């Protein structure tokens, strides 16, 4: 399914899997999730995995670096390129600067 999407929708020439992605696909298939739909996680800025590639590229290598299972939602997520899979979060979420003093209950970092 990943290769069909990569070739027919995105115009990729070759799908290149990392060893971790290959292992995950085999594992999820063995566990009975092989028929789940695919939800590709890739940049929204290009048909390729690379946000700098504009237009309608053809024949490029399409790297799948990781494959995640969303069993509750009922789909498999191939991860391509460098992408954050947490929509709406910046590269440094605000909660990183927050803290709670366990002795006083005082919260810092809210402003």
N, CA, C and O atoms as a printed pandas DataFrame, in Angstrom:
     atom_number atom_name residue_name chain_id  residue_number  x_coord  y_coord  z_coord
0              1         N          UNK        A               1    0.820   -1.198    0.000
1              2        CA          UNK        A               1    0.000    0.000    0.000
2              3         C          UNK        A               1    0.862    1.260    0.000
3              4         O          UNK        A               1    0.551    2.237   -0.681
4              5         N          UNK        A               2    1.939    1.225    0.765
5              6        CA          UNK        A               2    2.837    2.382    0.827
6              7         C          UNK        A               2    3.405    2.668   -0.563
7              8         O          UNK        A               2    3.455    3.821   -0.991
8              9         N          UNK        A               3    3.825    1.634   -1.254
9             10        CA          UNK        A               3    4.429    1.819   -2.569
10            11         C          UNK        A               3    3.413    2.305   -3.593
11            12         O          UNK        A               3    3.750    3.120   -4.452
12            13         N          UNK        A               4    2.183    1.825   -3.519
13            14        CA          UNK        A               4    1.143    2.299   -4.440
14            15         C          UNK        A               4    0.918    3.793   -4.253
15            16         O          UNK        A               4    0.850    4.539   -5.230
16            17         N          UNK        A               5    0.802    4.235   -2.999
17            18        CA          UNK        A               5    0.607    5.662   -2.717
18            19         C          UNK        A               5    1.815    6.465   -3.200
19            20         O          UNK        A               5    1.661    7.493   -3.859
20            21         N          UNK        A               6    3.016    5.989   -2.868
21            22        CA          UNK        A               6    4.236    6.713   -3.245
22            23         C          UNK        A               6    4.364    6.846   -4.765
23            24         O          UNK        A               6    4.712    7.916   -5.265
24            25         N          UNK        A               7    4.086    5.773   -5.494
25            26        CA          UNK        A               7    4.237    5.794   -6.950
26            27         C          UNK        A               7    3.088    6.533   -7.637
27            28         O          UNK        A               7    3.314    7.433   -8.445
28            29         N          UNK        A               8    1.855    6.144   -7.308
29            30        CA          UNK        A               8    0.705    6.647   -8.057
30            31         C          UNK        A               8    0.230    8.030   -7.616
31            32         O          UNK        A               8   -0.282    8.789   -8.439
32            33         N          UNK        A               9    0.385    8.368   -6.355
33            34        CA          UNK        A               9   -0.078    9.669   -5.870
34            35         C          UNK        A               9    1.047   10.699   -5.886
35            36         O          UNK        A               9    0.862   11.818   -6.363
36            37         N          UNK        A              10    2.217   10.318   -5.362
37            38        CA          UNK        A              10    3.315   11.275   -5.214
38            39         C          UNK        A              10    4.301   11.284   -6.381
39            40         O          UNK        A              10    5.091   12.220   -6.501
40            41         N          UNK        A              11    4.274   10.265   -7.243
41            42        CA          UNK        A              11    5.181   10.230   -8.386
42            43         C          UNK        A              11    6.572    9.716   -8.082
43            44         O          UNK        A              11    7.499    9.947   -8.859
44            45         N          UNK        A              12    6.734    9.025   -6.973
45            46        CA          UNK        A              12    8.046    8.502   -6.584
46            47         C          UNK        A              12    8.511    7.420   -7.548
47            48         O          UNK        A              12    7.704    6.724   -8.164
48            49         N          UNK        A              13    9.822    7.296   -7.664
49            50        CA          UNK        A              13   10.399    6.231   -8.468
50            51         C          UNK        A              13   10.643    4.990   -7.631
51            52         O          UNK        A              13   10.243    3.889   -8.007
52            53         N          UNK        A              14   11.299    5.170   -6.496
53            54        CA          UNK        A              14   11.658    4.064   -5.614
54            55         C          UNK        A              14   11.304    4.423   -4.177
55            56         O          UNK        A              14   11.549    5.542   -3.729
56            57         N          UNK        A              15   10.728    3.469   -3.463
57            58        CA          UNK        A              15   10.481    3.644   -2.032
58            59         C          UNK        A              15   11.640    2.983   -1.306
59            60         O          UNK        A              15   11.933    1.808   -1.529
60            61         N          UNK        A              16   12.298    3.742   -0.434
61            62        CA          UNK        A              16   13.471    3.258    0.293
62            63         C          UNK        A              16   13.112    3.186    1.772
63            64         O          UNK        A              16   12.789    4.200    2.391
64            65         N          UNK        A              17   13.171    1.974    2.337
65            66        CA          UNK        A              17   12.812    1.756    3.737
66            67         C          UNK        A              17   14.063    1.636    4.598
67            68         O          UNK        A              17   15.035    0.997    4.196
68            69         N          UNK        A              18   14.045    2.249    5.781
69            70        CA          UNK        A              18   15.110    2.002    6.747
70            71         C          UNK        A              18   14.898    0.598    7.306
71            72         O          UNK        A              18   13.793    0.064    7.211
72            73         N          UNK        A              19   15.930   -0.008    7.887
73            74        CA          UNK        A              19   15.739   -1.316    8.515
74            75         C          UNK        A              19   14.641   -1.287    9.588
75            76         O          UNK        A              19   13.895   -2.255    9.739
76            77         N          UNK        A              20   14.543   -0.176   10.332
77            78        CA          UNK        A              20   13.509   -0.055   11.376
78            79         C          UNK        A              20   12.112   -0.055   10.763
79            80         O          UNK        A              20   11.189   -0.656   11.314
80            81         N          UNK        A              21   11.957    0.612    9.636
81            82        CA          UNK        A              21   10.656    0.640    8.964
82            83         C          UNK        A              21   10.291   -0.749    8.456
83            84         O          UNK        A              21    9.150   -1.187    8.604
84            85         N          UNK        A              22   11.260   -1.446    7.856
85            86        CA          UNK        A              22   11.021   -2.816    7.390
86            87         C          UNK        A              22   10.594   -3.728    8.538
87            88         O          UNK        A              22    9.653   -4.509    8.401
88            89         N          UNK        A              23   11.290   -3.624    9.665
89            90        CA          UNK        A              23   10.960   -4.451   10.835
90            91         C          UNK        A              23    9.559   -4.151   11.344
91            92         O          UNK        A              23    8.813   -5.067   11.691
92            93         N          UNK        A              24    9.197   -2.875   11.389
93            94        CA          UNK        A              24    7.874   -2.489   11.876
94            95         C          UNK        A              24    6.782   -3.028   10.959
95            96         O          UNK        A              24    5.763   -3.525   11.440
96            97         N          UNK        A              25    6.979   -2.935    9.652
97            98        CA          UNK        A              25    5.986   -3.445    8.701
98            99         C          UNK        A              25    5.793   -4.940    8.901
99           100         O          UNK        A              25    4.663   -5.425    8.938
100          101         N          UNK        A              26    6.892   -5.666    9.028
101          102        CA          UNK        A              26    6.813   -7.116    9.240
102          103         C          UNK        A              26    6.094   -7.433   10.554
103          104         O          UNK        A              26    5.248   -8.325   10.602
104          105         N          UNK        A              27    6.429   -6.710   11.603
105          106        CA          UNK        A              27    5.819   -6.928   12.918
106          107         C          UNK        A              27    4.313   -6.672   12.876
107          108         O          UNK        A              27    3.529   -7.497   13.345
108          109         N          UNK        A              28    3.909   -5.529   12.314
109          110        CA          UNK        A              28    2.483   -5.187   12.281
110          111         C          UNK        A              28    1.697   -6.144   11.395
111          112         O          UNK        A              28    0.542   -6.456   11.685
112          113         N          UNK        A              29    2.317   -6.608   10.321
113          114        CA          UNK        A              29    1.668   -7.594    9.461
114          115         C          UNK        A              29    1.479   -8.905   10.217
115          116         O          UNK        A              29    0.405   -9.505   10.167
116          117         N          UNK        A              30    2.524   -9.351   10.919
117          118        CA          UNK        A              30    2.444  -10.588   11.702
118          119         C          UNK        A              30    1.394  -10.505   12.806
119          120         O          UNK        A              30    0.775  -11.511   13.153
120          121         N          UNK        A              31    1.195   -9.312   13.355
121          122        CA          UNK        A              31    0.205   -9.123   14.420
122          123         C          UNK        A              31   -1.223   -8.971   13.890
123          124         O          UNK        A              31   -2.165   -8.840   14.672
124          125         N          UNK        A              32   -1.385   -8.989   12.562
125          126        CA          UNK        A              32   -2.717   -8.925   11.974
126          127         C          UNK        A              32   -3.187   -7.541   11.560
127          128         O          UNK        A              32   -4.366   -7.349   11.262
128          129         N          UNK        A              33   -2.269   -6.566   11.539
129          130        CA          UNK        A              33   -2.651   -5.201   11.174
130          131         C          UNK        A              33   -2.316   -4.859    9.720
131          132         O          UNK        A              33   -2.434   -3.702    9.318
132          133         N          UNK        A              34   -1.911   -5.830    8.945
133          134        CA          UNK        A              34   -1.475   -5.582    7.575
134          135         C          UNK        A              34   -2.539   -5.031    6.650
135          136         O          UNK        A              34   -2.213   -4.430    5.626
136          137         N          UNK        A              35   -3.806   -5.221    6.987
137          138        CA          UNK        A              35   -4.886   -4.717    6.139
138          139         C          UNK        A              35   -5.375   -3.337    6.552
139          140         O          UNK        A              35   -6.303   -2.804    5.945
140          141         N          UNK        A              36   -4.764   -2.753    7.576
141          142        CA          UNK        A              36   -5.161   -1.406    8.010
142          143         C          UNK        A              36   -4.889   -0.399    6.891
143          144         O          UNK        A              36   -3.958   -0.583    6.107
144          145         N          UNK        A              37   -5.690    0.658    6.811
145          146        CA          UNK        A              37   -5.396    1.725    5.851
146          147         C          UNK        A              37   -4.103    2.449    6.215
147          148         O          UNK        A              37   -3.623    2.368    7.345
148          149         N          UNK        A              38   -3.559    3.151    5.243
149          150        CA          UNK        A              38   -2.311    3.891    5.411
150          151         C          UNK        A              38   -2.618    5.383    5.533
151          152         O          UNK        A              38   -3.431    5.919    4.778
152          153         N          UNK        A              39   -1.968    6.046    6.482
153          154        CA          UNK        A              39   -2.046    7.502    6.622
154          155         C          UNK        A              39   -0.610    8.019    6.581
155          156         O          UNK        A              39    0.106    7.955    7.580
156          157         N          UNK        A              40   -0.192    8.532    5.417
157          158        CA          UNK        A              40    1.193    8.968    5.232
158          159         C          UNK        A              40    1.473   10.239    6.031
159          160         O          UNK        A              40    0.683   11.182    6.002
160          161         N          UNK        A              41    2.594   10.261    6.739
161          162        CA          UNK        A              41    3.052   11.459    7.446
162          163         C          UNK        A              41    4.234   12.014    6.662
163          164         O          UNK        A              41    5.335   11.464    6.690
164          165         N          UNK        A              42    3.978   13.117    5.961
165          166        CA          UNK        A              42    5.007   13.738    5.126
166          167         C          UNK        A              42    4.773   15.233    5.105
167          168         O          UNK        A              42    3.749   15.714    5.590
168          169         N          UNK        A              43    5.709   15.963    4.550
169          170        CA          UNK        A              43    5.570   17.410    4.474
170          171         C          UNK        A              43    4.356   17.804    3.637
171          172         O          UNK        A              43    4.022   17.132    2.661
172          173         N          UNK        A              44    3.707   18.882    4.022
173          174        CA          UNK        A              44    2.580   19.390    3.246
174          175         C          UNK        A              44    3.045   20.332    2.137
175          176         O          UNK        A              44    2.233   20.793    1.334
176          177         N          UNK        A              45    4.334   20.619    2.088
177          178        CA          UNK        A              45    4.866   21.601    1.153
178          179         C          UNK        A              45    5.312   21.023   -0.185
179          180         O          UNK        A              45    5.666   21.781   -1.087
180          181         N          UNK        A              46    5.303   19.717   -0.335
181          182        CA          UNK        A              46    5.785   19.088   -1.560
182          183         C          UNK        A              46    5.121   17.731   -1.736
183          184         O          UNK        A              46    4.681   17.114   -0.766
184          185         N          UNK        A              47    5.051   17.270   -2.986
185          186        CA          UNK        A              47    4.579   15.908   -3.218
186          187         C          UNK        A              47    5.629   14.888   -2.795
187          188         O          UNK        A              47    5.308   13.721   -2.567
188          189         N          UNK        A              48    6.872   15.321   -2.690
189          190        CA          UNK        A              48    7.938   14.438   -2.220
190          191         C          UNK        A              48    8.020   14.527   -0.697
191          192         O          UNK        A              48    7.175   15.154   -0.058
192          193         N          UNK        A              49    9.024   13.908   -0.133
193          194        CA          UNK        A              49    9.272   13.982    1.310
194          195         C          UNK        A              49   10.018   15.258    1.686
195          196         O          UNK        A              49   10.120   15.598    2.864
196          197         N          UNK        A              50   10.540   15.963    0.681
197          198        CA          UNK        A              50   11.410   17.123    0.887
198          199         C          UNK        A              50   10.638   18.420    0.639
199          200         O          UNK        A              50   10.205   18.664   -0.487
200          201         N          UNK        A              51   10.457   19.254    1.664
201          202        CA          UNK        A              51    9.676   20.481    1.491
202          203         C          UNK        A              51   10.279   21.464    0.489
203          204         O          UNK        A              51    9.577   22.360    0.019
204          205         N          UNK        A              52   11.548   21.323    0.152
205          206        CA          UNK        A              52   12.195   22.236   -0.792
206          207         C          UNK        A              52   11.903   21.877   -2.249
207          208         O          UNK        A              52   12.129   22.697   -3.138
208          209         N          UNK        A              53   11.406   20.672   -2.506
209          210        CA          UNK        A              53   11.136   20.229   -3.876
210          211         C          UNK        A              53    9.736   20.685   -4.270
211          212         O          UNK        A              53    8.740   20.209   -3.723
212          213         N          UNK        A              54    9.669   21.608   -5.222
213          214        CA          UNK        A              54    8.388   22.180   -5.640
214          215         C          UNK        A              54    7.929   21.580   -6.962
215          216         O          UNK        A              54    8.667   20.844   -7.618
216          217         N          UNK        A              55    6.702   21.906   -7.339
217          218        CA          UNK        A              55    6.150   21.428   -8.596
218          219         C          UNK        A              55    5.688   19.990   -8.475
219          220         O          UNK        A              55    5.239   19.554   -7.415
220          221         N          UNK        A              56    5.805   19.258   -9.574
221          222        CA          UNK        A              56    5.374   17.860   -9.609
222          223         C          UNK        A              56    6.593   16.996   -9.934
223          224         O          UNK        A              56    6.810   16.641  -11.093
224          225         N          UNK        A              57    7.385   16.659   -8.923
225          226        CA          UNK        A              57    8.581   15.855   -9.180
226          227         C          UNK        A              57    8.208   14.433   -9.599
227          228         O          UNK        A              57    7.131   13.943   -9.260
228          229         N          UNK        A              58    9.087   13.787  -10.325
229          230        CA          UNK        A              58    8.871   12.413  -10.773
230          231         C          UNK        A              58   10.147   11.610  -10.576
231          232         O          UNK        A              58   11.255   12.123  -10.730
232          233         N          UNK        A              59    9.967   10.334  -10.230
233          234        CA          UNK        A              59   11.086    9.405  -10.210
234          235         C          UNK        A              59   12.059    9.539   -9.059
235          236         O          UNK        A              59   13.146    8.965   -9.111
236          237         N          UNK        A              60   11.706   10.276   -8.026
237          238        CA          UNK        A              60   12.612   10.497   -6.892
238          239         C          UNK        A              60   12.555    9.325   -5.912
239          240         O          UNK        A              60   11.589    8.561   -5.898
240          241         N          UNK        A              61   13.598    9.193   -5.096
241          242        CA          UNK        A              61   13.591    8.215   -4.006
242          243         C          UNK        A              61   12.690    8.741   -2.902
243          244         O          UNK        A              61   12.789    9.907   -2.518
244          245         N          UNK        A              62   11.817    7.891   -2.393
245          246        CA          UNK        A              62   10.858    8.261   -1.352
246          247         C          UNK        A              62   11.216    7.481   -0.087
247          248         O          UNK        A              62   10.867    6.306    0.027
248          249         N          UNK        A              63   11.915    8.120    0.874
249          250        CA          UNK        A              63   12.378    7.393    2.058
250          251         C          UNK        A              63   11.287    7.238    3.113
251          252         O          UNK        A              63   10.602    8.199    3.465
252          253         N          UNK        A              64   11.140    6.024    3.602
253          254        CA          UNK        A              64   10.256    5.756    4.738
254          255         C          UNK        A              64   11.178    5.415    5.898
255          256         O          UNK        A              64   11.785    4.344    5.923
256          257         N          UNK        A              65   11.282    6.331    6.861
257          258        CA          UNK        A              65   12.254    6.154    7.941
258          259         C          UNK        A              65   11.678    5.439    9.146
259          260         O          UNK        A              65   12.422    4.881    9.953
260          261         N          UNK        A              66   10.352    5.449    9.277
261          262        CA          UNK        A              66    9.704    4.846   10.445
262          263         C          UNK        A              66    8.273    4.493   10.063
263          264         O          UNK        A              66    7.682    5.138    9.197
264          265         N          UNK        A              67    7.718    3.475   10.704
265          266        CA          UNK        A              67    6.316    3.124   10.504
266          267         C          UNK        A              67    5.702    2.913   11.875
267          268         O          UNK        A              67    6.184    2.106   12.670
268          269         N          UNK        A              68    4.624    3.653   12.142
269          270        CA          UNK        A              68    3.940    3.564   13.435
270          271         C          UNK        A              68    2.560    2.954   13.268
271          272         O          UNK        A              68    1.910    3.112   12.235
272          273         N          UNK        A              69    2.133    2.263   14.291
273          274        CA          UNK        A              69    0.794    1.683   14.326
274          275         C          UNK        A              69   -0.103    2.540   15.199
275          276         O          UNK        A              69    0.234    2.832   16.346
276          277         N          UNK        A              70   -1.244    2.944   14.658
277          278        CA          UNK        A              70   -2.282    3.617   15.447
278          279         C          UNK        A              70   -3.454    2.645   15.514
279          280         O          UNK        A              70   -4.450    2.799   14.808
280          281         N          UNK        A              71   -3.315    1.638   16.381
281          282        CA          UNK        A              71   -4.281    0.544   16.435
282          283         C          UNK        A              71   -5.675    1.022   16.814
283          284         O          UNK        A              71   -6.663    0.574   16.233
284          285         N          UNK        A              72   -5.763    1.928   17.783
285          286        CA          UNK        A              72   -7.071    2.432   18.197
286          287         C          UNK        A              72   -7.772    3.191   17.096
287          288         O          UNK        A              72   -8.983    3.060   16.919
288          289         N          UNK        A              73   -7.023    3.982   16.359
289          290        CA          UNK        A              73   -7.587    4.759   15.253
290          291         C          UNK        A              73   -7.791    3.886   14.016
291          292         O          UNK        A              73   -8.595    4.214   13.144
292          293         N          UNK        A              74   -7.065    2.783   13.946
293          294        CA          UNK        A              74   -7.248    1.842   12.850
294          295         C          UNK        A              74   -6.446    2.144   11.598
295          296         O          UNK        A              74   -6.931    1.912   10.490
296          297         N          UNK        A              75   -5.227    2.656   11.746
297          298        CA          UNK        A              75   -4.395    2.863   10.571
298          299         C          UNK        A              75   -2.916    2.749   10.898
299          300         O          UNK        A              75   -2.507    2.780   12.058
300          301         N          UNK        A              76   -2.128    2.618    9.839
301          302        CA          UNK        A              76   -0.675    2.538    9.934
302          303         C          UNK        A              76   -0.106    3.839    9.370
303          304         O          UNK        A              76   -0.577    4.335    8.346
304          305         N          UNK        A              77    0.915    4.393   10.046
305          306        CA          UNK        A              77    1.473    5.694    9.668
306          307         C          UNK        A              77    2.941    5.558    9.252
307          308         O          UNK        A              77    3.812    5.446   10.114
308          309         N          UNK        A              78    3.226    5.566    7.949
309          310        CA          UNK        A              78    4.611    5.644    7.500
310          311         C          UNK        A              78    5.109    7.084    7.667
311          312         O          UNK        A              78    4.422    8.025    7.270
312          313         N          UNK        A              79    6.290    7.260    8.247
313          314        CA          UNK        A              79    6.874    8.581    8.472
314          315         C          UNK        A              79    7.961    8.803    7.421
315          316         O          UNK        A              79    8.880    7.995    7.289
316          317         N          UNK        A              80    7.849    9.906    6.672
317          318        CA          UNK        A              80    8.835   10.213    5.638
318          319         C          UNK        A              80    9.463   11.566    5.926
319          320         O          UNK        A              80    8.785   12.476    6.404
320          321         N          UNK        A              81   10.731   11.704    5.645
321          322        CA          UNK        A              81   11.405   12.980    5.863
322          323         C          UNK        A              81   11.416   13.392    7.323
323          324         O          UNK        A              81   11.141   12.589    8.215
324          325         N          UNK        A              82   11.738   14.649    7.550
325          326        CA          UNK        A              82   11.770   15.202    8.909
326          327         C          UNK        A              82   10.464   15.939    9.145
327          328         O          UNK        A              82   10.259   17.029    8.610
328          329         N          UNK        A              83    9.587   15.359    9.935
329          330        CA          UNK        A              83    8.271   15.942   10.154
330          331         C          UNK        A              83    7.847   15.728   11.598
331          332         O          UNK        A              83    8.133   14.687   12.190
332          333         N          UNK        A              84    7.169   16.710   12.156
333          334        CA          UNK        A              84    6.592   16.575   13.493
334          335         C          UNK        A              84    5.210   15.968   13.346
335          336         O          UNK        A              84    4.396   16.455   12.562
336          337         N          UNK        A              85    4.942   14.921   14.085
337          338        CA          UNK        A              85    3.629   14.277   13.988
338          339         C          UNK        A              85    2.663   14.778   15.052
339          340         O          UNK        A              85    1.579   14.218   15.222
340          341         N          UNK        A              86    3.047   15.825   15.765
341          342        CA          UNK        A              86    2.161   16.454   16.751
342          343         C          UNK        A              86    1.691   17.792   16.189
343          344         O          UNK        A              86    2.375   18.801   16.360
344          345         N          UNK        A              87    0.538   17.819   15.523
345          346        CA          UNK        A              87    0.100   19.075   14.912
346          347         C          UNK        A              87   -0.100   20.168   15.952
347          348         O          UNK        A              87   -0.598   19.919   17.049
348          349         N          UNK        A              88    0.293   21.366   15.592
349          350        CA          UNK        A              88    0.095   22.505   16.476
350          351         C          UNK        A              88    1.206   22.733   17.480
351          352         O          UNK        A              88    1.213   23.759   18.160
352          353         N          UNK        A              89    2.137   21.813   17.593
353          354        CA          UNK        A              89    3.238   22.013   18.532
354          355         C          UNK        A              89    4.429   22.627   17.809
355          356         O          UNK        A              89    4.777   22.236   16.695
356          357         N          UNK        A              90    5.036   23.589   18.467
357          358        CA          UNK        A              90    6.256   24.165   17.907
358          359         C          UNK        A              90    7.416   23.218   18.199
359          360         O          UNK        A              90    7.238   22.181   18.840
360          361         N          UNK        A              91    8.591   23.580   17.729
361          362        CA          UNK        A              91    9.750   22.725   17.997
362          363         C          UNK        A              91   10.111   22.724   19.478
363          364         O          UNK        A              91   10.751   21.788   19.955
364          365         N          UNK        A              92    9.705   23.771   20.217
365          366        CA          UNK        A              92    9.903   23.812   21.666
366          367         C          UNK        A              92    8.569   24.213   22.316
367          368         O          UNK        A              92    8.301   25.404   22.478
368          369         N          UNK        A              93    7.733   23.239   22.689
369          370        CA          UNK        A              93    6.441   23.547   23.298
370          371         C          UNK        A              93    6.599   24.318   24.609
371          372         O          UNK        A              93    7.589   24.144   25.319
372          373         N          UNK        A              94    5.629   25.161   24.925
373          374        CA          UNK        A              94    5.681   26.025   26.105
374          375         C          UNK        A              94    5.763   25.216   27.405
375          376         O          UNK        A              94    6.379   25.665   28.372
376          377         N          UNK        A              95    5.149   24.035   27.434
377          378        CA          UNK        A              95    5.143   23.266   28.685
378          379         C          UNK        A              95    6.546   22.908   29.171
379          380         O          UNK        A              95    6.729   22.600   30.349
380          381         N          UNK        A              96    7.528   22.943   28.291
381          382        CA          UNK        A              96    8.904   22.626   28.692
382          383         C          UNK        A              96    9.412   23.621   29.727
383          384         O          UNK        A              96   10.223   23.265   30.582
384          385         N          UNK        A              97    8.946   24.857   29.659
385          386        CA          UNK        A              97    9.380   25.879   30.605
386          387         C          UNK        A              97    8.532   25.967   31.859
387          388         O          UNK        A              97    8.756   26.849   32.688
388          389         N          UNK        A              98    7.563   25.075   32.018
389          390        CA          UNK        A              98    6.698   25.096   33.202
390          391         C          UNK        A              98    7.210   24.131   34.261
391          392         O          UNK        A              98    7.877   23.141   33.959
392          393         N          UNK        A              99    6.875   24.451   35.530
393          394        CA          UNK        A              99    7.289   23.589   36.631
394          395         C          UNK        A              99    6.322   23.774   37.793
395          396         O          UNK        A              99    5.679   24.816   37.923
396          397         N          UNK        A             100    6.229   22.758   38.626
397          398        CA          UNK        A             100    5.416   22.818   39.845
398          399         C          UNK        A             100    6.318   22.524   41.028
399          400         O          UNK        A             100    7.005   21.503   41.061
400          401         N          UNK        A             101    6.310   23.425   41.997
401          402        CA          UNK        A             101    7.035   23.209   43.250
402          403         C          UNK        A             101    6.183   22.255   44.078
403          404         O          UNK        A             101    5.090   22.621   44.510
404          405         N          UNK        A             102    6.668   21.044   44.303
405          406        CA          UNK        A             102    5.868   20.031   45.001
406          407         C          UNK        A             102    5.641   20.344   46.475
407          408         O          UNK        A             102    4.719   19.804   47.086
408          409         N          UNK        A             103    6.463   21.202   47.046
409          410        CA          UNK        A             103    6.276   21.564   48.461
410          411         C          UNK        A             103    5.226   22.646   48.639
411          412         O          UNK        A             103    4.424   22.599   49.572
412          413         N          UNK        A             104    5.237   23.630   47.731
413          414        CA          UNK        A             104    4.311   24.761   47.890
414          415         C          UNK        A             104    3.127   24.690   46.933
415          416         O          UNK        A             104    2.127   25.376   47.142
416          417         N          UNK        A             105    3.224   23.880   45.897
417          418        CA          UNK        A             105    2.171   23.819   44.887
418          419         C          UNK        A             105    2.217   24.979   43.908
419          420         O          UNK        A             105    1.336   25.108   43.058
420          421         N          UNK        A             106    3.231   25.820   44.017
421          422        CA          UNK        A             106    3.364   26.993   43.154
422          423         C          UNK        A             106    3.792   26.561   41.749
423          424         O          UNK        A             106    4.719   25.770   41.575
424          425         N          UNK        A             107    3.090   27.102   40.762
425          426        CA          UNK        A             107    3.380   26.807   39.362
426          427         C          UNK        A             107    4.165   27.971   38.777
427          428         O          UNK        A             107    3.785   29.129   38.944
428          429         N          UNK        A             108    5.252   27.664   38.095
429          430        CA          UNK        A             108    6.053   28.700   37.439
430          431         C          UNK        A             108    6.069   28.457   35.932
431          432         O          UNK        A             108    5.824   27.347   35.460
432          433         N          UNK        A             109    6.361   29.519   35.194
433          434        CA          UNK        A             109    6.496   29.398   33.748
434          435         C          UNK        A             109    5.205   29.556   32.978
435          436         O          UNK        A             109    5.143   29.186   31.805
436          437         N          UNK        A             110    4.158   30.102   33.609
437          438        CA          UNK        A             110    2.889   30.271   32.910
438          439         C          UNK        A             110    2.807   31.571   32.124
439          440         O          UNK        A             110    1.933   31.725   31.272
440          441         N          UNK        A             111    3.695   32.494   32.396
441          442        CA          UNK        A             111    3.610   33.770   31.664
442          443         C          UNK        A             111    4.890   34.066   30.926
443          444         O          UNK        A             111    4.994   35.096   30.259
